[in-house]
Amino acid sequence: MLARVRKFPEATRTAAEAAAAIGCELSQICKSLVFAADGVPVLVLMDGASRVDVELVRRELGARKVTRADAAVVREATGYAIGGVPPFGHRTRTRVLADRSLLAHDVVWAAAGTPYTVFPMAPEELVAHAGGTLVDVRERTA
């Protein structure tokens, strides 16, 4: 599938904003979230309707501590600001974990480098381009 970037006049910084602008389900948005595992940046790709379970990420990586990376770490590791981080094409090579929930769709939408741009891609292709490892790190709701 050829990924065509779409630009929107309104921000698509959050998964909800992106889904509303595109006209797709919230779960079809691929969030690119940066965490710090023992101080080392790691990218987690998650569907827009779910939250990352940091404890599952910690176990998956065998890390002592996993926290959400701050804006400076995100920009340093990826070259992009929060709200526009794409799933690949980053400044530095980081480990990538992709939640299996993304595979529930034929197409997912991801940020394309700015808070106003997104692109569609088959989830399997997106995970492959990102060099991601498929994992189950989605927070389970009670």
Secondary structure by P-SEA (a helix, b strand, c coil): cbbbbbbbccccccaaaaaaaaccccccbbbbbbbbcccbbbbbbbccccccaaaaaaaaacccccccccaaaaaaaccccccccccccccbbbbbbbbcccccccbbbbbcccccbbbbccaaaaaaaacbbbbccccccc
